[in-house]
Amino acid sequence: MSADDFAVVAEGLSKIYRIGIKEQAHDTLARAAIDFIRSPLRNYRKYRSLYQFDDVADGKSTGTSETPADIIWALRDASFSIKHGEVVGFIGRNGAGKSTLLKILTRITPPTRGRARILGRVASLLEVGTGFHQELTGRENIFLNGTILGMSKREVDRKFDEIVDFSGVARFIDTPVKRYSSGMAVRLAFAVAAHLEPEILIVDEVLAVGDAAFQKKCISKMQDVRKQGRTVLFVSHNMPAVNMLCTRAIHLEGGRIVNDGPTHDVVSNYLSSDTGVPAAREWANPDSAPGGEVARLRSVRVVSRDGRSLAAASVRDDIGIEMAYDVIRPGSMLLPHYHIYNEEGVIVFGTLDHDPAWNRRARPEGHYVSTVWIPGNLLSAGTLFVTCSLITRNPDVSQFSENQVIAISITDIMGEETARGDWAEEMPGIVRPRLEWTTRFTENGR
Amino acid sequence: MKPTTNDLPVSVIEPPKGFEAIDFAELRRYRDLFYFLVVRDVKVLYAQTILGFSWAILNPAIQIILFTVIFGKVANVPTDGIPYFLFSTVAIIPWTYMSESMIQSSQSLVSGQGMLGKIYFPRMIFPLTPVLAKLVDFAISLLLLAGVLIFYKVTPTWNILLLPVFVFYMMLIPAGIGMWLSSLAVRFRDIKFAMSFIIRMLIYTAPVLYSASSIPPEYRLLYSLNPIVGVMEGYRACLLGGPIHWEFIVPGMVTSVLLMLSGAMYFRRMERVIVDVI
């Protein structure tokens, strides 16, 4: 692969900020006076130190001992390559370095170390409306904002009518923007941004101002851009949106890239590290495993139809929840069951084992694996938590009940075999079954 | 539509490394933006005023009248035999341009910080925008100048052909000082407070209100290192005729070219850290 196959190649990008320079406290009047006289020089050094990092050791070193206390690595040694046409989501907690990375790639701020090579024009939806001036008319603002976003005057000329149409403020195009409602101003600003034709589009949802409707517009704009085969870098906290739009995700943590790969894997990994609940549990020692003298739980996991362990599955996939347990004392009838909770703690459903082969049968001693199959296109996207229990019948006694012992992330996708089809907007509901629809058509007047 | 990769612009992002040359190709790419920012400054300036662009005339006119009364009538400042009103009009008009564009230019980065943090374009456009935008005011105030020249029945001499040279020279000064002070003001907000003092110092150390011939000959070279001196002498010679005192003009021209070059260099050095420090 040649260098030209990549839209973005970043090598060891790092960004250091100096924070919290302590003001000196003085305890005597004399010292305060001396300090006052010396302060211009000290202030000069202080402000200089904000952007000079000669005292910070090489970014490659990992030890923190040589790092002065007043600096933070907003980004540390970020290396990645993004191919043309890739849609990459950047995820991570606040302060993980996502926005810093995008600011470096848009050249707003330079890296302290490292290097990036970008092939193509970059535009970002984080500055929608930047440079809009209240006193200028809509027309003047379109030209100003368009050129700020990197279009030439000729390009704006060419797209002017389209922009005005899209914004829906044609009647007021020669009115100063200060007379607009805030909704109109945002529509006009977005219309300008939507008509950019960059090779690389950067969307920072975290910074994007505007309401839910505006964010939806951003998302549908990204889908258009993706369909045109352009490259999109998307920063978001909205995991369903990342799952839906991105083919690849990069997870940042404390300024470093900790995971980079297919969206589903990275997102589910991020989510499970986020919830602190693993995707599978195993009890190596049968004596300390949940349960009692009748049965002991040995493992719980989520599996695919072909038997692989899963941390994430798409809304379309069948998944199995599998519990393995040992029956120590034979002769009981057993009832394994699960409760499935969503992120809000709502029980999505409970399910009981009524496999006729074992349902009313006293079980001999041995190792059992009970799996329930949840069909694809039933669950909604999000993280689900599984409570796993076993009951002995007549009388009904709980042998073990492990509350929310594992988590699985159900990732959102679009497409033919999903409930959402090609609908890109929000799909509400605890479940998302793909149901049969019929249409009866009668021609007018018959 | 998959973009063909060979005609795409390549940009390399690297840490700032000391002094860098001015990227004229980049400035050229952003010329449309530069143009619209200038237009914005011009259009916004007199928005929602009753008098509008008349302020471009009123503003210097009031100063001229004030100075004529104080310096011409009360203090009786010598003007080489030129009526004081005419004498000061010729100087106040370029002076108004220079002082206003200098003030705006020096504050341009601080007042534009909202934009700085959100989007990239060559930062140099910020301090240079007022230098061009204020030319519109200057052009309008030339009407006042023309009126005064006609009133005093001044016949133009061939000297007037040199006027474009002095207009350009006049623009170099706020451009140079603006680049220096705007990048300094990012780090040191002191500049904002020092500005009124700097402006006052410049008007008194240049022959705006008095004639340069009143400076003793042994100090003339030192005196004319102040670039404002050359502008004033140049305008007077171009518009009122008479000999052109190059000895007052050339040193200031050298200073202003140096100011401009060093300003641009310093600006380039600071430009990339502006966002982190502002």
HADDOCK unambig.tbl for C-alpha pairs under 7 A between the chains (distance, minus, plus):
assign (segid A and resid 4 and name CA) (segid B and resid 5 and name CA) 6.35 0.50 0.50
assign (segid A and resid 47 and name CA) (segid B and resid 187 and name CA) 6.66 0.50 0.50
assign (segid A and resid 50 and name CA) (segid B and resid 277 and name CA) 6.54 0.50 0.50
assign (segid A and resid 51 and name CA) (segid B and resid 273 and name CA) 6.57 0.50 0.50
assign (segid A and resid 106 and name CA) (segid B and resid 120 and name CA) 6.71 0.50 0.50
assign (segid A and resid 107 and name CA) (segid B and resid 120 and name CA) 5.78 0.50 0.50
assign (segid A and resid 108 and name CA) (segid B and resid 117 and name CA) 6.37 0.50 0.50
assign (segid A and resid 108 and name CA) (segid B and resid 118 and name CA) 6.76 0.50 0.50
assign (segid A and resid 108 and name CA) (segid B and resid 119 and name CA) 5.78 0.50 0.50
assign (segid A and resid 108 and name CA) (segid B and resid 120 and name CA) 5.04 0.50 0.50
assign (segid A and resid 109 and name CA) (segid B and resid 272 and name CA) 6.54 0.50 0.50
assign (segid A and resid 109 and name CA) (segid B and resid 273 and name CA) 6.95 0.50 0.50
assign (segid A and resid 109 and name CA) (segid B and resid 275 and name CA) 6.19 0.50 0.50
assign (segid A and resid 110 and name CA) (segid B and resid 14 and name CA) 6.65 0.50 0.50
assign (segid A and resid 110 and name CA) (segid B and resid 15 and name CA) 5.58 0.50 0.50
assign (segid A and resid 110 and name CA) (segid B and resid 16 and name CA) 6.82 0.50 0.50
assign (segid A and resid 110 and name CA) (segid B and resid 272 and name CA) 6.21 0.50 0.50
assign (segid A and resid 111 and name CA) (segid B and resid 14 and name CA) 6.32 0.50 0.50
assign (segid A and resid 111 and name CA) (segid B and resid 15 and name CA) 5.04 0.50 0.50
assign (segid A and resid 112 and name CA) (segid B and resid 15 and name CA) 5.24 0.50 0.50
assign (segid A and resid 113 and name CA) (segid B and resid 15 and name CA) 5.69 0.50 0.50
assign (segid A and resid 114 and name CA) (segid B and resid 14 and name CA) 6.43 0.50 0.50
assign (segid A and resid 114 and name CA) (segid B and resid 15 and name CA) 7.00 0.50 0.50
assign (segid A and resid 115 and name CA) (segid B and resid 13 and name CA) 5.56 0.50 0.50
assign (segid A and resid 115 and name CA) (segid B and resid 14 and name CA) 4.82 0.50 0.50
assign (segid A and resid 116 and name CA) (segid B and resid 12 and name CA) 5.68 0.50 0.50
assign (segid A and resid 116 and name CA) (segid B and resid 13 and name CA) 4.94 0.50 0.50
assign (segid A and resid 116 and name CA) (segid B and resid 14 and name CA) 6.72 0.50 0.50
assign (segid A and resid 117 and name CA) (segid B and resid 11 and name CA) 5.83 0.50 0.50
assign (segid A and resid 117 and name CA) (segid B and resid 12 and name CA) 4.47 0.50 0.50
assign (segid A and resid 117 and name CA) (segid B and resid 13 and name CA) 6.24 0.50 0.50
assign (segid A and resid 118 and name CA) (segid B and resid 10 and name CA) 5.67 0.50 0.50
assign (segid A and resid 118 and name CA) (segid B and resid 11 and name CA) 5.15 0.50 0.50
assign (segid A and resid 118 and name CA) (segid B and resid 12 and name CA) 6.21 0.50 0.50
assign (segid A and resid 119 and name CA) (segid B and resid 8 and name CA) 6.06 0.50 0.50
assign (segid A and resid 119 and name CA) (segid B and resid 9 and name CA) 5.85 0.50 0.50
assign (segid A and resid 119 and name CA) (segid B and resid 10 and name CA) 4.54 0.50 0.50
assign (segid A and resid 119 and name CA) (segid B and resid 11 and name CA) 6.47 0.50 0.50
assign (segid A and resid 120 and name CA) (segid B and resid 8 and name CA) 4.84 0.50 0.50
assign (segid A and resid 120 and name CA) (segid B and resid 9 and name CA) 5.05 0.50 0.50
assign (segid A and resid 120 and name CA) (segid B and resid 10 and name CA) 6.15 0.50 0.50
assign (segid A and resid 121 and name CA) (segid B and resid 9 and name CA) 6.66 0.50 0.50
assign (segid A and resid 127 and name CA) (segid B and resid 118 and name CA) 5.65 0.50 0.50
assign (segid A and resid 127 and name CA) (segid B and resid 119 and name CA) 6.68 0.50 0.50
assign (segid A and resid 130 and name CA) (segid B and resid 115 and name CA) 6.22 0.50 0.50
assign (segid A and resid 131 and name CA) (segid B and resid 115 and name CA) 6.47 0.50 0.50
assign (segid A and resid 135 and name CA) (segid B and resid 44 and name CA) 6.08 0.50 0.50
assign (segid A and resid 135 and name CA) (segid B and resid 47 and name CA) 6.69 0.50 0.50
assign (segid A and resid 136 and name CA) (segid B and resid 44 and name CA) 6.92 0.50 0.50
assign (segid A and resid 144 and name CA) (segid B and resid 33 and name CA) 6.78 0.50 0.50
assign (segid A and resid 144 and name CA) (segid B and resid 36 and name CA) 5.50 0.50 0.50
assign (segid A and resid 144 and name CA) (segid B and resid 37 and name CA) 6.90 0.50 0.50
assign (segid A and resid 147 and name CA) (segid B and resid 32 and name CA) 6.44 0.50 0.50
assign (segid A and resid 147 and name CA) (segid B and resid 33 and name CA) 4.88 0.50 0.50
assign (segid A and resid 148 and name CA) (segid B and resid 33 and name CA) 5.94 0.50 0.50
assign (segid A and resid 152 and name CA) (segid B and resid 32 and name CA) 6.04 0.50 0.50
assign (segid A and resid 153 and name CA) (segid B and resid 32 and name CA) 5.87 0.50 0.50
assign (segid A and resid 228 and name CA) (segid B and resid 1 and name CA) 5.39 0.50 0.50
assign (segid A and resid 229 and name CA) (segid B and resid 1 and name CA) 6.17 0.50 0.50
assign (segid A and resid 229 and name CA) (segid B and resid 2 and name CA) 5.58 0.50 0.50
